[in-house]
Amino acid sequence: MDITNQETASGGRYVAELEGHEAEMTYSRTSPKLVIIDHTGVPDALRGKGVGQALALHAVEEARKGGWKIFPLCPFFKAQSQRHEEWRDVING
């Protein structure tokens, strides 16, 4: 699975491509040290294949590399962050 980053001035998205389908996790940047994960979209064709989990882990790894925190507004990402104690270092909220 290939995950790419697409950045804009105010945020961006992480995009996973698999089997000809695209899933995404979008975020808004509130400051250089905080992003809000606001949406995760996985098409039905990719459900149950770990794509959402891979996007969430990618977001956590990007936050660690970039030195910022994540505020989990997206219900999916929030649920994942509550299941993964090892992500606490980058979760804000």
RADA-V231767 format. One record per residue. N is the residue number from 0. RES is the residue in one letter. BURIAL is b if it has 16 or more other ideal C-beta (glycine too) atoms within 10 Angstrom, else e. Layout:
BEGIN
n = {N,N}
res = {RES,RES}
burial = {BURIAL,BURIAL}
END
This chain:
BEGIN
n = {0,1,2,3,4,5,6,7,8,9,10,11,12,13,14,15,16,17,18,19,20,21,22,23,24,25,26,27,28,29,30,31,32,33,34,35,36,37,38,39,40,41,42,43,44,45,46,47,48,49,50,51,52,53,54,55,56,57,58,59,60,61,62,63,64,65,66,67,68,69,70,71,72,73,74,75,76,77,78,79,80,81,82,83,84,85,86,87,88,89,90,91,92}
res = {M,D,I,T,N,Q,E,T,A,S,G,G,R,Y,V,A,E,L,E,G,H,E,A,E,M,T,Y,S,R,T,S,P,K,L,V,I,I,D,H,T,G,V,P,D,A,L,R,G,K,G,V,G,Q,A,L,A,L,H,A,V,E,E,A,R,K,G,G,W,K,I,F,P,L,C,P,F,F,K,A,Q,S,Q,R,H,E,E,W,R,D,V,I,N,G}
burial = {e,e,b,e,e,e,e,e,e,e,b,b,b,b,b,b,e,b,e,e,e,e,b,b,b,b,b,b,b,e,e,e,e,e,b,b,b,b,b,b,b,b,e,e,e,b,e,e,b,e,b,b,e,b,b,b,e,b,b,b,e,b,b,e,e,e,e,b,b,b,b,b,e,b,e,b,b,b,e,b,b,e,e,e,e,e,b,e,e,b,b,e,e}
END
